[in-house]
Each structure stands twice: as C-alpha cells, then as structure tokens.
Amino acid sequence: MLTQENLYLDGEEQFGPFLSAFYSRFTAIATSRYHREIADDILRSGTSKVLDIGCGPADVLSILSAKDGKIELYGVDPSSNM
C-alpha cells in the first residue's frame, strides 16, 4: 500500500514545514524566469492536459492556470508540506 512514509527513498530529503516554506520562497526568486519559459513551452505544444510529478509548490501549474484557464492541470508531490 502506498503511504506518505514509503514515497521517499532511503536518505532522500523529506521537506518539513520549515524547509517547504524556505523552498517556496527561494524558488520564487531563483527560478521564476525558468518556470515561465517552461509554461510557455507547454502552452505552445498545444496540449490540453498536464501532469507535474514532484511539482513542489506548483509554480509551473500556477503560471499555466493563469495563462490558460481551459487546460487541465494535475500536480503531485510526495511532501505533504508542499
């Protein structure tokens, strides 16, 4: 059975509340340009559905949603704090 505990490999980072908040703020500053470029590439492809595995705080999905309200967006992340 798939549970929160077995989504991680041994030794893999598990984001808690503090690291999740830090990661969200850092990525907003450091990677926002790349997230916009990725979203634009996805929109140019003409796809109608997107699945982002390991989406973290869903930055790319948020950009896609703002630019195209008709696209179906799905995101999963093993960290419950993301």
BELTA-V471236 format. One record per residue. N is the residue number from 1. RES is the residue in one letter. PSI is psi in degrees with one decimal (999 if undefined). Layout:
# BELTA-V471236
N:RES:PSI
N:RES:PSI
This chain:
# BELTA-V471236
1:M:136.3
2:L:122.9
3:T:169.0
4:Q:-37.6
5:E:-32.8
6:N:15.5
7:L:-16.2
8:Y:145.5
9:L:158.8
10:D:128.9
11:G:-6.0
12:E:142.3
13:E:132.1
14:Q:115.5
15:F:121.6
16:G:-173.5
17:P:-42.3
18:F:-50.5
19:L:-34.6
20:S:-44.1
21:A:-42.9
22:F:-46.2
23:Y:-44.3
24:S:-43.2
25:R:-41.3
26:F:-46.5
27:T:-32.7
28:A:-34.3
29:I:-49.3
30:A:-28.0
31:T:7.2
32:S:-37.7
33:R:-42.3
34:Y:-37.1
35:H:-41.5
36:R:-40.5
37:E:-40.7
38:I:-45.3
39:A:-42.7
40:D:-40.5
41:D:-42.4
42:I:-44.8
43:L:-38.0
44:R:-25.6
45:S:-20.8
46:G:9.2
47:T:153.9
48:S:-6.9
49:K:142.2
50:V:132.5
51:L:118.2
52:D:108.3
53:I:124.5
54:G:41.6
55:C:-9.4
56:G:-132.0
57:P:12.6
58:A:38.8
59:D:-47.1
60:V:-42.1
61:L:-36.9
62:S:-41.5
63:I:-44.5
64:L:-42.8
65:S:-40.6
66:A:-32.6
67:K:-26.4
68:D:98.6
69:G:-8.1
70:K:-17.3
71:I:138.2
72:E:125.5
73:L:134.6
74:Y:135.0
75:G:138.6
76:V:147.0
77:D:137.6
78:P:-18.1
79:S:120.6
80:S:-15.5
81:N:-3.5
82:M:999
